[in-house]
Amino acid sequence: MAESHKWFYKTQAWKDTRDAYARSVGGLCEECLRSGVYKARVIVHHKKPLDVQSVRDTRIALGWDNLELLCRDCHGRAHNA
């Protein structure tokens, strides 16, 4: 069985970072805001996706430069892009 990075999303470090980031941007979807739409957030998204290696790099896994707050629709588009 291949190693996974999914364990990361259960860590307190991720939960604290996720919640602090969401508060810092006002709790609204950042992608929708760029279009002038005010839509509540759902997901703190990693712009550079996590994998088995990058999950151990705190600059990628927990760095705010790699995060954005998205609604469910925008998050789905980000993963299908």
Buried (B, 14 or more C-beta within 10 A) or exposed (E): EEEEBEEBEEEEEBEEBBEEBBEEBEEBBBBBBEEEEEBEBBBBBBEBEBEEEBBEEEEBBBBEEBBBBBBEEBBEEBEEE
